[in-house]
Amino acid sequence: MLTGIVKHTAHNSATQQAPLAVITVTYSPGEHLAHLIDSIADATERDVVLVCADNGSKDGVPQQAAREHEHVEFLPTGGNIGYGAAINKAAGALAGRRQAGAIRDDYFLIVNPDVEFTPGSLDELIRCANDAPNAGAAGPRIEEADGSAYPSAREVPGLTTGIGHALLYDYWPDNPFSRAYRAGANMEVQRTAGWLSGACLLVRWDAFDAIGGFDERYFMYLEDIDFGDRLSRAGWDNLYCPSSVILHDQGHVADKHRPVTVPAHHASAYRFQRDRHPHTWQAPIRWALWVGLKIRGMLQLGRPSPRTRRGAK
């Protein structure tokens, strides 16, 4: 149950402001959740309430975090309902408090439990969004372990680009289709993008409401691409803010659960393109996509993951 707002007492300067709601979807997050919670304390001078929308954790970590931290809340979703559906459920649970002014009604934050904020990064992300009234969502620079920037602000993949990227990236990462997919990959410049990574996303409540939140048909993968694309179609911007920096333990879950994650990724890729090619005359395109993605999925499951082949831990 959500237990109500308790002020984040580490930041007395923000006590006159309503807390910022932060939603993280948990599924046995292990030690990562504690690092996220610790890093938020230095990331903002504002009060926050962190809602763990829990999809069935077996490790007890989200429940323990809620017991140990007054500003952390545990919200069971009822099962492993998927990423987007869990965010929607948490957003719905916060609606009453938002209307009552008990949480901020301009923005809320979505963040993965395996993210760590750098000092001041959340305040900087809010500042960036405040300077862009048409930004429906704002995303930070996401740094890898070696300090390089993950390409978290990309163009929405069209049919040709998506197919070329899917078929060639594992064997030829710098192919022209993948380069096009990562168009605008200069991660040093503030700019708008087709979509932003859902690993950390500051979302304007009005924009979220306008498009009906996340599409719950996506169990995992591409829900952030679909979300960003629908924001753009509704007239909102996806704003990349490199002055805000976070760290992300990229891909650790996917590598451990590939029999689940690989089929899920391909199912989402098919759904995304199918929705954007719905006409009867486009049926051969949909059929070819379905067959091609099935074959690619079988090939991927038959060999080590790209991270393993690159020596990633």
C-alpha positions as CSV (number, residue, x, y, z in Angstrom):
1,M,0.0,0.0,0.0
2,L,1.1,3.6,-0.6
3,T,1.6,5.1,2.8
4,G,1.6,8.8,2.1
5,I,4.3,11.5,1.6
6,V,7.0,11.9,4.2
7,K,9.4,14.7,3.7
8,H,13.0,13.9,2.6
9,T,14.5,15.5,5.6
10,A,18.0,15.6,4.1
11,H,17.1,18.7,2.2
12,N,15.4,21.3,4.4
13,S,15.7,24.0,1.7
14,A,12.9,22.2,-0.2
15,T,10.4,21.7,2.5
16,Q,8.1,24.3,1.1
17,Q,7.7,22.5,-2.2
18,A,5.6,19.4,-2.9
19,P,7.7,16.4,-3.4
20,L,8.6,15.1,-6.8
21,A,7.2,11.6,-7.5
22,V,9.8,9.1,-8.7
23,I,8.6,5.8,-10.0
24,T,10.9,2.8,-10.4
25,V,9.8,-0.6,-11.6
26,T,11.3,-3.4,-9.4
27,Y,11.7,-7.1,-10.0
28,S,14.2,-8.4,-7.5
29,P,16.6,-5.4,-8.0
30,G,19.2,-6.6,-5.5
31,E,21.9,-4.2,-4.4
32,H,21.1,-1.8,-7.3
33,L,18.1,-0.3,-5.5
34,A,20.1,0.9,-2.5
35,H,22.6,2.6,-4.8
36,L,19.7,4.4,-6.6
37,I,18.2,5.6,-3.3
38,D,21.5,6.8,-2.0
39,S,22.3,8.7,-5.1
40,I,19.0,10.5,-5.2
41,A,19.9,12.3,-2.0
42,D,22.7,14.2,-3.7
43,A,20.9,14.5,-7.0
44,T,18.3,17.1,-5.9
45,E,17.6,19.6,-3.2
46,R,13.9,18.9,-3.6
47,D,11.9,16.4,-1.6
48,V,11.1,13.2,-3.3
49,V,8.8,10.2,-2.8
50,L,10.1,7.1,-4.5
51,V,7.5,4.5,-5.4
52,C,8.7,1.0,-6.1
53,A,6.1,-0.4,-8.5
54,D,6.9,-4.0,-7.8
55,N,6.3,-6.7,-10.4
56,G,6.8,-9.6,-8.0
57,S,10.3,-9.3,-6.4
58,K,11.5,-12.5,-4.8
59,D,14.5,-10.9,-3.0
60,G,12.5,-8.7,-0.5
61,V,14.7,-5.7,-1.4
62,P,11.9,-3.2,-2.3
63,Q,9.9,-4.1,0.8
64,Q,13.0,-3.6,3.0
65,A,13.8,-0.3,1.3
66,A,10.3,0.9,2.2
67,R,10.7,-0.1,5.8
68,E,14.1,1.6,6.1
69,H,13.4,4.9,4.2
70,E,10.5,7.1,5.0
71,H,10.4,8.5,1.5
72,V,10.3,5.1,-0.2
73,E,7.0,3.3,-0.8
74,F,6.3,-0.2,-1.9
75,L,3.4,-0.7,-4.4
76,P,2.8,-4.3,-5.5
77,T,1.4,-4.4,-9.0
78,G,-0.2,-7.8,-8.6
79,G,2.3,-9.8,-10.7
80,N,4.8,-9.4,-13.5
81,I,2.6,-7.1,-15.6
82,G,5.4,-5.5,-17.6
83,Y,7.3,-2.3,-17.5
84,G,4.9,0.2,-19.0
85,A,1.9,-1.3,-17.2
86,A,3.7,-1.0,-13.9
87,I,4.5,2.7,-14.5
88,N,0.8,3.3,-15.5
89,K,-0.3,1.6,-12.3
90,A,1.9,3.7,-10.1
91,A,0.9,6.9,-11.9
92,G,-2.7,6.0,-11.3
93,A,-2.1,5.4,-7.7
94,L,-0.5,8.8,-7.4
95,A,-3.4,10.6,-9.1
96,G,-5.3,11.6,-6.0
97,R,-2.2,13.0,-4.3
98,R,-1.3,14.9,-7.4
99,Q,-4.8,16.5,-7.5
100,A,-4.5,17.4,-3.8
101,G,-1.2,19.1,-4.3
102,A,0.6,16.5,-2.2
103,I,3.1,15.8,-5.0
104,R,4.3,18.0,-7.8
105,D,1.8,18.3,-10.6
106,D,4.2,19.4,-13.3
107,Y,6.6,16.5,-13.6
108,F,7.3,13.0,-12.3
109,L,10.4,10.9,-12.9
110,I,10.7,7.4,-14.2
111,V,14.0,5.7,-13.5
112,N,15.4,2.1,-13.6
113,P,16.5,0.7,-10.2
114,D,20.0,0.1,-11.7
115,V,20.6,3.8,-12.2
116,E,22.8,6.0,-10.1
117,F,22.5,9.8,-10.2
118,T,25.5,12.1,-10.1
119,P,25.3,15.0,-7.7
120,G,22.8,17.7,-8.8
121,S,21.8,15.8,-11.9
122,L,18.1,15.6,-11.1
123,D,17.8,19.3,-10.4
124,E,19.7,20.0,-13.6
125,L,17.3,17.8,-15.6
126,I,14.3,19.7,-14.1
127,R,16.0,23.0,-14.9
128,C,16.5,21.9,-18.5
129,A,12.8,20.8,-18.9
130,N,11.6,24.1,-17.3
131,D,13.4,26.0,-20.0
132,A,11.5,24.1,-22.7
133,P,7.8,24.4,-22.2
134,N,7.0,22.1,-25.1
135,A,9.1,19.3,-23.7
136,G,6.8,16.4,-22.9
137,A,9.8,14.4,-21.6
138,A,13.4,15.1,-20.8
139,G,16.3,12.6,-20.6
140,P,19.8,12.9,-19.2
141,R,23.2,11.8,-20.6
142,I,23.6,8.2,-19.6
143,E,27.2,7.2,-19.0
144,E,28.7,3.7,-19.4
145,A,31.3,2.3,-17.0
146,D,34.1,3.6,-19.2
147,G,32.7,7.2,-19.2
148,S,31.3,7.0,-22.7
149,A,27.8,8.2,-23.4
150,Y,25.1,5.6,-24.2
151,P,23.2,6.7,-27.3
152,S,20.0,7.4,-25.3
153,A,18.5,10.0,-27.7
154,R,17.7,8.5,-31.1
155,E,15.5,8.8,-34.1
156,V,12.4,6.7,-34.4
157,P,13.3,3.7,-36.6
158,G,11.5,3.5,-39.9
159,L,10.9,0.3,-41.7
160,T,14.0,0.2,-43.8
161,T,16.3,1.5,-41.0
162,G,14.8,-0.9,-38.4
163,I,15.2,-4.0,-40.6
164,G,18.7,-3.1,-41.6
165,H,19.7,-2.4,-38.0
166,A,18.1,-5.6,-36.7
167,L,19.8,-7.8,-39.3
168,L,23.3,-6.3,-39.4
169,Y,24.1,-4.8,-36.0
170,D,25.3,-8.0,-34.3
171,Y,27.7,-8.6,-37.1
172,W,28.5,-5.1,-38.4
173,P,27.8,-2.5,-35.6
174,D,28.8,0.4,-37.8
175,N,26.6,-0.4,-40.7
176,P,24.7,2.5,-42.4
177,F,21.3,1.4,-41.1
178,S,22.5,1.4,-37.5
179,R,24.3,4.7,-38.0
180,A,21.0,6.1,-39.2
181,Y,19.1,4.6,-36.2
182,R,21.6,6.4,-33.9
183,A,21.3,9.6,-35.9
184,G,22.3,12.7,-34.0
185,A,24.5,10.6,-31.8
186,N,26.5,13.6,-30.7
187,M,25.7,13.2,-27.1
188,E,27.4,16.4,-26.1
189,V,24.7,18.7,-27.5
190,Q,21.2,19.5,-26.1
191,R,18.6,18.7,-28.7
192,T,15.3,17.2,-29.4
193,A,15.1,13.5,-30.4
194,G,12.6,11.0,-31.8
195,W,12.7,9.1,-28.4
196,L,14.6,9.0,-25.2
197,S,15.7,6.0,-23.1
198,G,13.2,4.9,-20.5
199,A,16.1,4.2,-18.1
200,C,15.7,7.7,-16.8
201,L,12.9,10.0,-18.0
202,L,11.5,13.2,-16.5
203,V,7.9,13.3,-17.8
204,R,5.4,16.2,-17.9
205,W,2.2,15.0,-16.3
206,D,0.1,16.8,-18.9
207,A,1.9,15.1,-21.7
208,F,1.6,11.7,-20.0
209,D,-2.1,12.2,-19.6
210,A,-2.5,13.5,-23.2
211,I,-1.2,10.2,-24.7
212,G,-2.7,7.9,-22.1
213,G,0.7,6.9,-20.6
214,F,2.6,3.8,-21.8
215,D,1.1,1.3,-24.2
216,E,0.6,-1.8,-22.0
217,R,0.8,-4.2,-24.9
218,Y,4.6,-3.9,-24.7
219,F,5.7,-6.2,-21.9
220,M,9.3,-5.1,-22.2
221,Y,11.5,-3.3,-24.8
222,L,10.5,-0.6,-27.2
223,E,7.9,0.9,-24.9
224,D,10.1,3.9,-24.6
225,I,10.4,4.2,-28.4
226,D,6.6,3.9,-28.7
227,F,6.1,6.5,-25.9
228,G,8.5,9.0,-27.4
229,D,7.0,8.6,-30.9
230,R,3.5,9.1,-29.6
231,L,4.6,12.2,-27.7
232,S,6.0,13.6,-30.9
233,R,2.8,12.8,-32.8
234,A,0.8,14.6,-30.1
235,G,3.0,17.7,-30.6
236,W,5.4,17.4,-27.6
237,D,9.2,17.3,-27.7
238,N,11.6,14.7,-26.4
239,L,14.4,16.8,-25.0
240,Y,17.9,15.4,-24.5
241,C,19.7,17.3,-21.7
242,P,23.4,16.3,-21.6
243,S,24.1,18.7,-18.7
244,S,22.4,16.1,-16.5
245,V,24.5,13.0,-16.1
246,I,23.5,9.5,-14.7
247,L,25.2,6.2,-14.6
248,H,23.5,3.0,-15.7
249,D,24.5,-0.7,-15.3
250,Q,23.4,-1.4,-18.8
251,G,22.2,-4.8,-19.9
252,H,22.9,-6.9,-16.7
253,V,19.3,-8.3,-16.6
254,A,19.0,-9.0,-20.3
255,D,22.2,-11.0,-20.3
256,K,21.1,-13.2,-17.4
257,H,17.6,-13.9,-18.8
258,R,18.1,-14.1,-22.6
259,P,15.5,-16.9,-23.2
260,V,12.9,-14.4,-22.0
261,T,14.4,-11.1,-23.1
262,V,15.3,-12.0,-26.7
263,P,11.8,-13.2,-27.7
264,A,10.3,-10.2,-25.8
265,H,12.5,-7.8,-27.7
266,H,11.5,-9.2,-31.1
267,A,7.8,-9.3,-30.2
268,S,8.0,-5.7,-29.3
269,A,9.8,-4.8,-32.5
270,Y,7.2,-6.5,-34.5
271,R,4.3,-4.8,-32.6
272,F,5.9,-1.4,-33.1
273,Q,6.2,-1.7,-36.9
274,R,2.9,-3.6,-37.2
275,D,1.1,-0.7,-35.6
276,R,2.7,1.8,-38.0
277,H,1.9,-0.4,-41.1
278,P,-1.7,-1.4,-40.4
279,H,-3.3,-1.3,-43.9
280,T,-4.4,-4.4,-45.8
281,W,-2.0,-3.7,-48.6
282,Q,0.8,-3.8,-46.1
283,A,0.1,-7.3,-45.0
284,P,3.1,-8.8,-46.9
285,I,5.3,-6.3,-45.0
286,R,4.0,-7.5,-41.7
287,W,4.4,-11.1,-42.7
288,A,8.0,-10.6,-43.8
289,L,8.7,-8.8,-40.5
290,W,7.3,-11.5,-38.4
291,V,9.2,-14.3,-40.2
292,G,12.5,-12.3,-40.2
293,L,12.3,-11.4,-36.5
294,K,11.5,-15.1,-35.6
295,I,14.6,-16.2,-37.5
296,R,16.7,-13.5,-36.0
297,G,15.5,-14.5,-32.5
298,M,16.5,-18.1,-33.0
299,L,19.9,-17.1,-34.3
300,Q,20.5,-14.8,-31.3
301,L,19.6,-17.5,-28.8
302,G,22.0,-19.9,-30.5
303,R,25.1,-17.8,-29.8
304,P,26.6,-15.7,-26.9
305,S,25.2,-12.2,-26.4
306,P,27.0,-9.3,-28.0
307,R,28.1,-8.1,-24.5
308,T,29.6,-11.5,-23.8
309,R,31.4,-11.6,-27.2
310,R,32.8,-8.1,-26.4
311,G,34.0,-9.3,-23.0
312,A,31.4,-7.4,-21.0
313,K,30.9,-8.5,-17.4
